[in-house]
């Protein structure tokens, strides 16, 4: 059993870190204050080919695994970019996995190269206001009309919808009352966004102002049937292929965010002099920071075990969910402790830890709640009866 990263994996981490070093704390502080998508950062990541880290080599990607993708995303978050930087490229890594697995060769040749090159930006259109995580109950409709589908409905918490030109969209092509199983009748599309029939209203939120989140209204947007992925009515099954990678990547990002917060706190504790001694000399400061390090190390092990299982083609639902849960909590506690270590200055934007703390709420909430993860573990691992 080897817990060390390979030479190639370390080289990936170092190369990504070098790109991130060009975008320091002031860059992310500016975007946190003023908003605006970090196009320069996205372009820099794309220029070196990293947007295709887990995409097939045949279409311009690197053909690597979720382990390497997770290491990349942890490195981005740990650079100080946090979830602002990670979310700017996150969709590329997991979101198009159904395309990689289920799209035709012609579709992949058409869709993947411009995404990998950074020419296309995509958003993920699944969640709806009335259904939340109960995806089988979504109501956005796709009605066949000749060679097109006509889409109408609403989506919510759709990231990058302000800047994206493509959408991976799940919509109901058969009314649920006409299906034998609620998971049937949902179809998956990867299509151009028509701004005349697609309205994205930005949601004001606690953190990550650099990457927009939106309520989306779709009214009669036409999508060619050629942009449907796989069979009609099988879309719900297709998106399941992206769920475990997403949980693993979010866990890695939470670990990265926790690491940069912890580093900031330890550095401050070593430099801040009170009563003629650094505050880091006091055990009341030392011990919480040491505990956070232990928790982040444990979260990292959970995360990369889940990634290794996924890359080996083994079942990893419980492990991916456990990693997301534990890393979300460990990252949050590290960010909270970083703010408290800084005292009053932890509340000041110039020290960045208050930004990390706000962003640390994201992996505790998304893409699935902690409560549903606990339900999953209770039912699928411990064999307890379903509670909902």
Legacy VTK file of the C-alpha trace (Angstrom):
# vtk DataFile Version 3.0
C-alpha trace
ASCII
DATASET POLYDATA
POINTS 388 float
0.000 0.000 0.000
1.617 3.226 -1.209
0.411 6.606 0.055
2.930 8.658 -1.925
2.131 10.503 -5.140
4.044 9.325 -8.177
6.707 11.444 -9.843
4.246 12.304 -12.618
1.583 13.339 -10.117
4.038 15.542 -8.235
5.025 17.129 -11.550
1.354 17.900 -12.244
0.987 19.510 -8.824
4.100 21.623 -9.337
3.114 22.728 -12.843
-0.364 23.782 -11.750
1.102 25.572 -8.715
3.366 27.583 -11.005
0.367 28.819 -12.984
-1.515 29.664 -9.793
1.469 31.628 -8.470
0.833 34.175 -11.224
-2.553 34.943 -9.650
-1.866 36.018 -6.109
-4.089 37.021 -3.231
-4.720 40.514 -4.598
-6.145 39.051 -7.811
-8.661 36.927 -5.922
-9.427 39.694 -3.429
-10.301 41.979 -6.347
-12.655 39.388 -7.824
-14.161 38.718 -4.417
-14.935 42.419 -3.987
-15.973 43.355 -7.513
-17.059 40.072 -9.066
-16.409 39.231 -12.668
-15.370 35.835 -13.977
-11.592 35.206 -13.697
-11.091 34.903 -17.452
-7.317 35.396 -17.227
-6.947 32.503 -14.798
-9.248 30.259 -16.855
-7.245 31.089 -19.995
-3.928 30.348 -18.263
-5.135 26.936 -17.094
-6.475 26.220 -20.594
-3.288 27.370 -22.330
-1.264 24.602 -20.691
-3.912 21.965 -21.438
-5.099 21.370 -17.885
-8.810 21.772 -18.671
-8.591 18.397 -20.385
-6.743 16.572 -17.621
-9.399 13.831 -17.412
-10.524 14.011 -21.054
-9.572 11.459 -23.755
-6.251 12.003 -25.500
-7.968 11.391 -28.839
-9.793 14.699 -28.430
-6.957 16.792 -27.029
-7.102 15.787 -23.380
-4.472 14.231 -21.150
-6.358 10.986 -20.532
-5.496 10.978 -16.824
-7.633 9.922 -13.903
-9.744 11.542 -11.232
-6.767 11.163 -8.872
-4.730 13.562 -11.006
-7.747 15.844 -11.464
-8.315 15.942 -7.695
-4.655 16.769 -7.115
-4.952 19.613 -9.618
-8.083 20.996 -7.968
-6.598 20.755 -4.476
-3.526 22.637 -5.732
-5.663 25.407 -7.214
-7.650 25.866 -4.005
-4.514 25.645 -1.838
-2.804 28.392 -3.850
-5.142 30.955 -2.294
-7.561 30.858 -5.224
-9.930 28.863 -3.033
-13.304 27.982 -4.463
-13.244 31.060 -6.684
-10.404 29.580 -8.691
-11.519 25.964 -8.398
-15.083 26.701 -9.503
-13.834 28.553 -12.567
-12.557 25.259 -14.026
-14.455 22.662 -11.966
-17.167 22.017 -14.582
-14.611 20.946 -17.184
-13.244 18.199 -14.989
-16.388 16.339 -13.928
-19.351 17.889 -15.715
-18.659 16.592 -19.192
-18.010 13.039 -18.011
-21.380 11.868 -19.421
-20.208 13.218 -22.781
-16.936 11.282 -22.492
-18.767 8.058 -21.630
-22.017 8.214 -23.599
-21.671 10.662 -26.499
-20.959 9.404 -29.991
-17.493 9.749 -31.455
-18.773 12.517 -33.732
-20.244 14.403 -30.785
-17.040 14.099 -28.764
-14.990 15.309 -31.709
-17.316 18.301 -32.019
-17.660 19.199 -28.339
-14.516 18.295 -26.403
-11.650 20.061 -28.254
-13.096 23.603 -27.911
-13.887 22.968 -24.249
-10.368 21.717 -23.535
-8.891 24.683 -25.411
-10.905 27.092 -23.280
-12.871 28.426 -26.260
-16.126 27.040 -24.862
-17.380 27.488 -21.316
-20.109 25.165 -20.074
-22.628 25.226 -17.246
-24.458 22.303 -15.638
-28.250 22.578 -15.827
-29.865 20.044 -13.511
-31.091 21.504 -10.192
-34.532 23.138 -10.118
-36.292 25.356 -7.548
-39.099 22.880 -6.880
-37.183 19.615 -6.846
-33.784 20.270 -5.263
-31.924 16.973 -4.995
-35.038 14.984 -5.971
-33.917 15.042 -9.588
-36.591 12.647 -10.854
-39.177 15.343 -10.090
-37.682 18.075 -12.236
-40.202 19.759 -14.525
-38.146 21.384 -17.292
-39.622 19.968 -20.504
-38.025 19.040 -23.812
-40.698 18.558 -26.478
-39.705 17.015 -29.803
-40.481 19.202 -32.830
-39.074 17.722 -36.019
-35.285 17.681 -35.793
-35.288 19.828 -32.659
-36.365 19.740 -29.051
-38.079 22.813 -27.605
-37.020 23.457 -24.006
-39.043 25.307 -21.370
-38.528 25.444 -17.623
-36.434 26.787 -14.754
-33.115 25.849 -13.203
-31.424 27.216 -10.082
-27.889 27.473 -8.675
-26.454 27.186 -12.150
-22.817 28.271 -11.941
-21.152 30.249 -14.778
-24.460 30.701 -16.656
-23.562 34.374 -17.162
-20.414 33.547 -19.130
-21.086 30.064 -20.531
-21.932 29.482 -24.162
-22.800 25.785 -23.662
-25.055 23.927 -21.238
-25.257 20.298 -20.168
-29.000 20.149 -19.625
-31.262 17.517 -18.106
-34.917 17.810 -19.120
-38.012 15.628 -19.116
-38.936 14.258 -22.540
-41.688 11.952 -21.225
-44.138 13.090 -18.508
-43.433 11.287 -15.252
-46.985 9.918 -15.084
-46.346 8.095 -18.360
-43.236 6.291 -17.093
-43.012 3.053 -15.146
-40.022 4.326 -13.189
-39.501 7.994 -12.196
-35.874 7.837 -13.355
-37.087 7.196 -16.899
-38.164 9.889 -19.334
-35.310 12.305 -18.587
-32.958 13.163 -21.443
-29.529 14.766 -21.432
-28.390 17.417 -23.895
-25.183 19.354 -24.510
-26.161 22.423 -26.458
-25.481 26.008 -27.393
-27.126 28.610 -25.166
-29.507 30.884 -27.052
-29.634 34.094 -25.023
-32.920 35.122 -26.696
-34.683 32.214 -24.988
-32.371 31.711 -22.004
-32.278 34.214 -19.151
-29.760 33.910 -16.306
-30.404 36.026 -13.216
-27.417 36.179 -10.893
-28.003 35.234 -7.248
-26.332 37.471 -4.662
-24.509 35.142 -2.304
-22.149 34.887 0.653
-18.913 34.152 -1.185
-17.265 33.160 -4.457
-18.421 36.321 -6.193
-15.940 35.643 -8.998
-18.044 32.724 -10.256
-21.696 33.554 -10.799
-24.588 31.421 -9.564
-27.933 31.856 -11.238
-31.623 31.293 -11.471
-32.197 30.333 -15.113
-35.411 30.736 -17.106
-35.722 28.872 -20.414
-38.618 29.733 -22.697
-38.767 27.935 -26.028
-35.035 27.348 -26.557
-34.514 25.019 -29.494
-31.903 22.282 -29.254
-31.081 20.061 -32.249
-31.783 16.376 -31.701
-28.160 15.839 -32.726
-27.211 17.470 -29.398
-28.951 14.808 -27.316
-26.546 12.471 -25.535
-27.354 8.793 -25.911
-30.899 7.478 -25.896
-33.954 9.572 -25.202
-35.225 8.989 -21.667
-31.926 7.633 -20.285
-30.410 10.949 -19.180
-30.785 10.392 -15.440
-28.641 7.265 -15.660
-26.046 9.151 -17.690
-25.540 11.951 -15.168
-24.922 9.408 -12.403
-21.504 8.781 -13.964
-20.451 12.285 -12.973
-21.658 12.269 -9.370
-18.838 10.380 -7.659
-16.089 12.322 -9.478
-17.792 15.569 -8.475
-17.860 14.584 -4.817
-14.186 13.618 -4.956
-13.186 16.883 -6.606
-15.176 18.983 -4.136
-13.503 17.080 -1.293
-10.062 17.821 -2.755
-10.957 21.498 -3.117
-12.122 21.617 0.509
-8.827 20.099 1.616
-6.909 22.654 -0.456
-8.899 25.545 0.988
-8.301 24.233 4.504
-4.581 23.905 3.843
-4.117 27.505 2.676
-6.149 28.778 5.628
-4.047 26.716 8.035
-0.802 27.957 6.471
-1.999 31.544 6.792
-2.888 31.017 10.440
0.411 29.318 11.316
2.375 32.073 9.611
0.434 34.787 11.441
0.792 32.953 14.762
4.557 32.861 14.302
4.795 36.570 13.466
2.223 38.196 15.729
3.866 39.401 18.931
1.731 39.961 22.047
3.197 40.293 25.570
6.691 40.123 24.041
6.233 36.673 22.499
4.664 35.215 19.345
1.117 34.072 19.979
2.042 30.760 18.323
4.136 29.976 21.379
0.925 29.556 23.361
-0.603 26.080 23.404
-4.094 27.564 23.200
-3.099 28.728 19.704
-0.897 25.754 18.801
-3.264 22.927 19.657
-6.284 23.944 17.544
-3.977 24.443 14.563
-2.397 21.033 15.134
-5.853 19.443 15.336
-6.849 21.043 12.038
-3.697 19.634 10.397
-4.587 16.134 11.584
-8.156 16.471 10.284
-7.020 17.742 6.880
-4.548 14.866 6.551
-7.347 12.385 7.317
-9.625 14.122 4.812
-6.905 13.923 2.172
-6.497 10.183 2.698
-10.260 9.652 2.355
-10.332 11.745 -0.792
-7.495 10.029 -2.615
-8.689 6.572 -1.573
-12.040 7.347 -3.208
-10.226 8.669 -6.298
-8.059 5.554 -6.510
-11.116 3.299 -6.300
-12.857 5.291 -9.024
-9.837 5.163 -11.326
-9.569 1.412 -10.747
-13.171 0.983 -11.884
-14.316 -0.156 -8.461
-17.398 0.845 -6.506
-16.720 4.073 -4.615
-20.088 5.631 -3.794
-19.665 5.360 -0.032
-16.034 6.490 -0.138
-16.730 9.472 -2.424
-19.602 10.610 -0.229
-17.581 10.090 2.956
-14.701 12.101 1.517
-16.974 14.974 0.536
-18.587 15.001 3.993
-15.407 14.777 6.035
-13.331 17.109 3.871
-16.097 19.696 3.912
-16.122 19.658 7.711
-12.321 19.598 8.020
-11.904 22.479 5.574
-14.534 24.547 7.350
-12.979 23.995 10.776
-9.539 24.927 9.426
-10.897 28.160 7.972
-12.775 28.975 11.174
-9.659 28.363 13.267
-7.640 30.543 10.890
-10.016 33.460 11.444
-9.927 32.980 15.220
-6.116 32.749 15.211
-5.932 36.133 13.493
-8.242 37.628 16.113
-9.692 40.941 14.987
-7.565 40.938 11.840
-9.252 37.701 10.815
-12.311 39.823 10.151
-10.353 42.060 7.765
-10.408 41.258 4.059
-6.723 42.051 3.533
-5.696 38.912 5.424
-7.835 36.678 3.148
-8.906 34.220 5.848
-12.375 35.753 6.108
-12.781 35.015 2.368
-11.655 31.441 2.909
-14.133 31.127 5.778
-17.047 32.284 3.633
-16.092 29.968 0.799
-15.734 27.044 3.229
-19.525 26.850 3.433
-19.726 25.704 -0.190
-18.452 22.117 0.215
-20.638 21.647 3.286
-23.748 22.421 1.212
-23.020 21.371 -2.354
-23.329 19.256 -4.401
-25.257 17.185 -1.845
-26.222 17.901 1.757
-24.431 16.329 4.696
-27.709 14.784 5.812
-28.214 12.922 2.540
-24.648 11.658 2.693
-25.286 10.272 6.167
-28.470 8.648 4.869
-26.487 7.084 2.015
-23.884 5.644 4.394
-26.549 4.412 6.819
-28.519 2.653 4.080
-25.858 1.447 1.640
-23.064 0.602 4.092
-24.799 -0.178 7.374
-27.900 -1.774 5.849
-30.406 0.418 7.700
-33.887 1.075 6.242
-34.466 4.063 3.989
-35.665 7.069 5.985
-37.176 9.238 3.265
LINES 1 389
388 0 1 2 3 4 5 6 7 8 9 10 11 12 13 14 15 16 17 18 19 20 21 22 23 24 25 26 27 28 29 30 31 32 33 34 35 36 37 38 39 40 41 42 43 44 45 46 47 48 49 50 51 52 53 54 55 56 57 58 59 60 61 62 63 64 65 66 67 68 69 70 71 72 73 74 75 76 77 78 79 80 81 82 83 84 85 86 87 88 89 90 91 92 93 94 95 96 97 98 99 100 101 102 103 104 105 106 107 108 109 110 111 112 113 114 115 116 117 118 119 120 121 122 123 124 125 126 127 128 129 130 131 132 133 134 135 136 137 138 139 140 141 142 143 144 145 146 147 148 149 150 151 152 153 154 155 156 157 158 159 160 161 162 163 164 165 166 167 168 169 170 171 172 173 174 175 176 177 178 179 180 181 182 183 184 185 186 187 188 189 190 191 192 193 194 195 196 197 198 199 200 201 202 203 204 205 206 207 208 209 210 211 212 213 214 215 216 217 218 219 220 221 222 223 224 225 226 227 228 229 230 231 232 233 234 235 236 237 238 239 240 241 242 243 244 245 246 247 248 249 250 251 252 253 254 255 256 257 258 259 260 261 262 263 264 265 266 267 268 269 270 271 272 273 274 275 276 277 278 279 280 281 282 283 284 285 286 287 288 289 290 291 292 293 294 295 296 297 298 299 300 301 302 303 304 305 306 307 308 309 310 311 312 313 314 315 316 317 318 319 320 321 322 323 324 325 326 327 328 329 330 331 332 333 334 335 336 337 338 339 340 341 342 343 344 345 346 347 348 349 350 351 352 353 354 355 356 357 358 359 360 361 362 363 364 365 366 367 368 369 370 371 372 373 374 375 376 377 378 379 380 381 382 383 384 385 386 387
